Amino acid sequence: MDRNLSLNIVRVTEAAALGCAKYMGRGDKNIADKGAVDNMRKMFDTIDIDGEVVIGEGELDEAPMLYIGEKIGMASENAPKVDIAVDPLDGTNCVAKGLNNAIAVIAMGPKGSLLKAPDTYMNKICVGPKAKGVIDLAKPMKENMINIANALGKDLSELTVTMLERERHAEYINICRELGCRIKLFQDGDVATAIATCFEDTGVDVMIGKGGAPEGVIAAAAIKCLGGEMQGQLSPMSEEEVQRCNEMNVDVEKIYKLEDLVGSDDVYFAATGVSDGDFLKGVRYMSKNICKTHSVVMRASTGTIRFVEAVHDMEKKPDYAK
């Protein structure tokens, strides 16, 4: 794919972040999500790709925009055919409550390269490059923690394990405490936290636990770009969700490795911070309608990681950024 796509997809995540950040702390996650979706949709219409949303807001009859199966992009004769995974606002509750860790994210790869994950839970384990090759979701968690600590050259008491603060993770918390690991819980936004495992200065060594399967595929694209490792297993919570998995031809028994989740090295990932997080700053509002955004864009085939700080004059922006 054209390497210039990297700058274009950053523009898309910037637009989404600018569309929802203004609703920070206002208590309405739906209006924040709509602001992000609307702006992302408009910016996608300016990019010459022949894209299909494989991870999005839902089915056509459940979501008005960016639905699974929707065709997006200008789609000229020579436009690349791509799979697109989007989460216009990962961390809607974070924005509604004025909390950290909300981002706008996109993953993009050649057609057929991204797993079409159903909207159900996925049990995940994510680590950075130094622990690559030592994780195995089929093994007991205690064994994984010991192997990760050894790979990082750390004592178990120095290992920082992060997971969503949910009742379903009580057993994981107890195991980590018995091992003496440090535990860092978070409220929402597991894409950002999964990615944080790949940056040493975040202090996050491993992310575990059940979160959204679609978000898992998006995180996998970033982790592939960063040289880390991830495994996931679908965890449907009802017969209806099991049926949905079967309809989408995904195996609920299979442990999906990184290459199963993202089947190409020519994959892109971009994210823009909405609120402050472990590795991205949130949108900053300055005087005279000036905003600052902080983004990251990556490409797996080259290993290039770019952090982009941008200044936006909102008076000169088209309607998507107002």
N, C-alpha and C positions, 0 to 999 in steps of 0.2 A: 504494500500500500504506500501511497505518497507520504513521505515524512512530513510534508507541510500540514497534514491533517492534525498533527499534534497541537499546533497553535489554534486551529479552528475549534477543536473540541474544548480547549481552555476557554475560548470565548463563550461556548455554550454553558459551561459550569459557572463562569463568572455571571452570566445573565441570570441563571437560576438563583444564585446566591443573592444578587442584588434585588431580585424579585421577592424574596422572602425575609431577608434580614430586617427590613423595616418593621416587621411584625414581632420582633423579639420581645418576649415577656408580656405580650398582650392577652395571653390565655386562650388563643384560638388557633389550634394546630391546623385546622382545615383551611383557613384563609391563608396561612403561611405556605402550606403545601400547594395551594392553587396558584399563589404568586410565583412559586418556583417552577411549577409545571408550565404555566402560560409562557413565561419568558424562555424556558428551555425549548419549548415547541416552536416559538417564533424564530429563535436563532438557528435551530436545525434546518429550517426552511431556506436558509441562506447558504448552506453547505452542499457542494456537489458530490453527494454520495447516493448510492442506491441502497438504502438501509432498511432493515426490518428489525423492529423491537422484539427481542426474544426474552428480555427481562424488563417489565414495565409496571404500569399501574393496575393491571388486571385485564380481564377479557373485555371485548368491545361493548358488551351489554352491562358492564359494571363500572367502567371508567370512561370519561369523556375524552381524555387525551392521553397520548403515549401509552396506548393499550398494547398488550401482547399481540403480535401479528401486524401491527400498523406499519405501513410503509412511510418512511420519512426521508427527507433530503431532496435535492433538485433532480437527481436521477437523470442526468444527461446521458447521451449514448455511450460515453467512455467512463462514466462514473463507476468507481469500485463498488462491488456488491459486498455488503458488510452486515454482520450481526451487531446489534447494539443492545447493551444492558444499561439501564438508567435508574437512578434514584434521585429525582430532582431535589429531594430534601430527606437525607438520612438523618433522622433525629427530630421529627416533627414535635414531639413532646419537649425536647430540649429548647426549641425555639419558643414554643408557647409559654414555657416556664422561665425563660431567660437563663438556661443552663448551658454548660459547655458541650462540645463534641458534636455539633451539627455541621454537616457538610453537604455540598451538591456534588454528585459523582456520575461519571460515565465510564464504561468500558466498551471497547470496539475492537472487533477482529474480523477476519475473512468469513464469508458466509459459511455456516456450519461449524464454526470453531467454538462457540459458547454453549454450554449445557443449558437446555431450556428447562429450568428448575420450576416446579410448581410452587404455589404460594402455601408452603407448609414450613414446619421447623426443620432445621438441619443441625445435627450434633457436629461441632467443629473443633479442630485443634489447629492452631496457627503459630508458627515460629519464624524467626529471622534466619538469615543465611548461615550463621554459625551453628545452628541446631538442625540444619537440613540433613535429612537421611536418618534421623534417630527417632522420629515419631511414628507411632502406629496406633491408629484408633481402635484396632482390634485387641490391643493389649490393655491390661489394667492401668488406670490413671497413675497409680503410684509408680509403676515401672516407667511410664512416659516421663514423669517429673524427674526421676532419678537420672534417666538417660539425657534429658535436656540439660540438667544442671552439670552433668559430667562434660557434655559437649561444649558448654559455655565456660568451663573451668570455674564453676561456682559451687559453693556449699549450698545445700538445700535451703538454708536459712537466708541466703542471699537471692534466691530465685523469686521473681515477682510474677505472680499468676493473676490474670485479670479475667473477669466474667461479668455477665449481666447480673444485676441484683434481683434475682427472682427466686421464688420458693423451690422451683424445680432444680436449682443448683445447690441445695442444702447439703447433699451428699458430697459434692465436689469440694465445697468449702470445708467440710469436716475432714476430708482426706488431706487437703492442703495444710490445714492447721495441725493435724497429727504429724505431718512431715516437717513442720516448722517453716513452711514457705510463707513469704509475704503475699498478702492478698489485696488486690485493688479492684473494688467493685465499681461498676458504672451503671447509669440509669438507662440510657438509650444510645443508639448510634454505634452498632458493632462493626460497621465497615471501617470507620476511622480507627477503632481500637485494634482490629485485626491488622491493619496496616502498620500501626505503631510498633508491633513486635519486630518489624524489620529496621527500625531506627534505634540505634543503641542509646542515644541521648534521651529517649523517652522514658527509659527505665522499665519498660514492659518487656518481659521475656517470652511469655506464652499467653495466648488467649484460648480458653476452652469453653464448652457449654453449648446450649441450644439457642439458636437465633434463627432469623428468617433464611430460608434456602435461597431466594433470589439475591439477597444481600451477600450470601456466601459466594455466589458466582462472581459478583462484582468485586468482592474482596480478593478472590482468587486471582483475578486478572492483575490487580495491583501487586500482590505477593509474587506472582510470576515475574513481573517486571523488576522487582526488587531482589530476586534471587532467594527468596525464602521458601517455605513449604507449608502446605495446608492439606488436610484431609477432612472429608465430610461424609456423613451418612444421614439420609433423610429420616425424619422422625414424625410421621403423620400422627395427628391426635384424634382422628375419627375415621370411620369407615368411608365417609364421603371424601376425605383427603386421600385415603388409600386408593379409592377409585380414580381420583384425579391423577394421582401418580401413574396409575396403570394406563390411563388414557393418553398421558404424555410420554409413555414408554420409558419411564425411569424406574430403576430397581430400588425398592425400599430396603433391600437387604445388603446391597452393595456398598462398600466403602469407596467413595470416589476420591481418587488421588488428584493432585494438581493438574496433571495432563488430561484427566477425564473432565474436569471442570472447565479448563481452558485448553483447547486442543490445537493451538497454533502458537508459534513464537512471535508471529507478526501481530501482536496485540498491543493496543494503546489503553492507557488509563489516565483520567484527569479528575481532579477534585479541587474545589474551591471552598475555603472555610466560610461558614456562616456565623458560627460562634467559635470562640477560642477552643482549641483542642491540643492534643499531645504534640502534633507536628504541623498544624496550620493555624494561623491567626484568623479570627473572624473579620467580618466586614467592619470597617471603621468609617464613621461619619464625621467629616471635617466641616469647616465653615464654607459658606458660599456654594452649597450643593456639590461638594467634592466628596467622593467615596474612595476608599482604598480596599483592594482585595488581595488575598494571599492564596496562591494556587500551587499545585504540583501537577506535572504532566510527565508520563513515563512511556517508554517503548521497550518491549521485552527483547526484540531482535537485536537491538544495539546496546541495551543496558543503560541508556541515557535517562537521567532523572533531572528534570529542570524545575526549580522553584521560581514562580513568577509573581512579582509584586506589581500591581497595576494601580494607576490613579485614574479615576473616572470623573469627568465633568458631566454631571447629570443633566445640565442645561443643553449639552450638545449631543446627548445620546438619543437614539431613536426611541420609539414608544416602548420597546421591550424593557428598557432599563429605567423607566420612570414610575 
